[in-house]
Amino acid sequence: MAQQTAVGWIEDNIQSDMTFMEIMGLIRQAKAIQKEQIIDAYENGVSDENESNLSGLFTNAEEYYNKTYN
C-alpha cells in the first residue's frame, strides 16, 4: 500500500461541519505527518549508496528538517 501524503490525509479527514478549532487540529496533525515523512525520506536518502552531499551537511534527519523547514 502506498503511503498517504499529509494533504491526502486532510482530504480524507476534513468534514464540512467541523469547527475552526477542529480544522486547526487536523492541520497540526497533518504537519506532524509531513514532518515524519520528510525525516523518513531524508534518512532513506542518506543511507542510499547514491546519496549526494546531504549526509555531510547535517548530523541527523531531525536537524535537516529543523534547518530546512523551521
ROVOVEX-322035 format. One record per residue (C-alpha): x, y, z; residue in one letter. Coordinates in pm, 1 decimal. Example, Ala and Ser with C-alpha at 12.3 -4.5 7.8 and 13.67 -1.06 7.14 Angstrom:
% residues 2
<pt x="1230.0" y="-450.0" z="780.0" resn="A"/>
<pt x="1367.0" y="-106.0" z="714.0" resn="S"/>
END
This chain:
% residues 70
<pt x="0.0" y="0.0" z="0.0" resn="M"/>
<pt x="129.9" y="345.3" z="-90.5" resn="A"/>
<pt x="199.5" y="594.0" z="183.9" resn="Q"/>
<pt x="-52.9" y="875.3" z="210.0" resn="Q"/>
<pt x="60.9" y="1237.0" z="195.7" resn="T"/>
<pt x="-30.9" y="1486.1" z="465.3" resn="A"/>
<pt x="-256.7" y="1671.6" z="219.7" resn="V"/>
<pt x="-430.2" y="1347.5" z="125.0" resn="G"/>
<pt x="-478.4" y="1272.0" z="494.3" resn="W"/>
<pt x="-650.3" y="1610.1" z="544.9" resn="I"/>
<pt x="-871.1" y="1546.1" z="241.8" resn="E"/>
<pt x="-982.4" y="1216.6" z="392.5" resn="D"/>
<pt x="-1047.0" y="1358.2" z="739.6" resn="N"/>
<pt x="-1194.2" y="1704.8" z="690.6" resn="I"/>
<pt x="-1568.9" y="1739.6" z="716.7" resn="Q"/>
<pt x="-1792.1" y="2030.5" z="624.0" resn="S"/>
<pt x="-1943.7" y="2056.5" z="972.7" resn="D"/>
<pt x="-1611.4" y="2088.9" z="1157.5" resn="M"/>
<pt x="-1536.7" y="2385.3" z="1377.4" resn="T"/>
<pt x="-1237.0" y="2609.3" z="1321.8" resn="F"/>
<pt x="-1058.9" y="2451.3" z="1618.7" resn="M"/>
<pt x="-1118.8" y="2100.1" z="1482.8" resn="E"/>
<pt x="-977.1" y="2202.3" z="1146.0" resn="I"/>
<pt x="-674.7" y="2356.7" z="1317.9" resn="M"/>
<pt x="-625.9" y="2026.2" z="1500.0" resn="G"/>
<pt x="-626.8" y="1843.9" z="1165.3" resn="L"/>
<pt x="-371.3" y="2087.9" z="1030.1" resn="I"/>
<pt x="-141.8" y="2028.7" z="1330.5" resn="R"/>
<pt x="-171.5" y="1652.8" z="1280.1" resn="Q"/>
<pt x="-100.9" y="1686.8" z="907.3" resn="A"/>
<pt x="210.3" y="1894.0" z="981.7" resn="K"/>
<pt x="332.4" y="1617.9" z="1213.3" resn="A"/>
<pt x="268.7" y="1359.8" z="939.1" resn="I"/>
<pt x="455.2" y="1574.4" z="688.1" resn="Q"/>
<pt x="749.8" y="1618.8" z="924.9" resn="K"/>
<pt x="778.5" y="1242.2" z="976.3" resn="E"/>
<pt x="760.0" y="1180.5" z="601.5" resn="Q"/>
<pt x="1036.1" y="1434.4" z="535.4" resn="I"/>
<pt x="1255.3" y="1285.9" z="807.6" resn="I"/>
<pt x="1195.5" y="933.3" z="676.0" resn="D"/>
<pt x="1277.5" y="1043.3" z="321.2" resn="A"/>
<pt x="1598.1" y="1209.1" z="438.3" resn="Y"/>
<pt x="1703.6" y="901.3" z="633.6" resn="E"/>
<pt x="1628.9" y="674.6" z="338.3" resn="N"/>
<pt x="1819.5" y="902.7" z="101.3" resn="G"/>
<pt x="2124.2" y="935.1" z="325.0" resn="V"/>
<pt x="2151.4" y="558.4" z="364.8" resn="S"/>
<pt x="2137.7" y="513.8" z="-13.8" resn="D"/>
<pt x="2473.1" y="447.9" z="-183.0" resn="E"/>
<pt x="2392.1" y="711.8" z="-445.4" resn="N"/>
<pt x="2343.2" y="987.1" z="-185.3" resn="E"/>
<pt x="2471.5" y="1326.6" z="-290.2" resn="S"/>
<pt x="2605.1" y="1571.8" z="-30.1" resn="N"/>
<pt x="2322.0" y="1589.7" z="224.9" resn="L"/>
<pt x="2479.7" y="1349.6" z="472.4" resn="S"/>
<pt x="2776.2" y="1583.9" z="526.1" resn="G"/>
<pt x="2560.5" y="1890.6" z="588.4" resn="L"/>
<pt x="2350.6" y="1766.8" z="880.4" resn="F"/>
<pt x="2417.3" y="1536.4" z="1174.7" resn="T"/>
<pt x="2073.7" y="1369.3" z="1151.9" resn="N"/>
<pt x="1731.3" y="1385.6" z="989.2" resn="A"/>
<pt x="1579.8" y="1596.1" z="1267.7" resn="E"/>
<pt x="1849.5" y="1861.1" z="1220.5" resn="E"/>
<pt x="1789.9" y="1854.4" z="843.7" resn="Y"/>
<pt x="1415.9" y="1909.5" z="896.4" resn="Y"/>
<pt x="1458.9" y="2188.3" z="1150.2" resn="N"/>
<pt x="1716.8" y="2380.2" z="946.2" resn="K"/>
<pt x="1528.2" y="2333.8" z="619.1" resn="T"/>
<pt x="1165.7" y="2386.6" z="727.3" resn="Y"/>
<pt x="1170.1" y="2585.2" z="1052.5" resn="N"/>
END
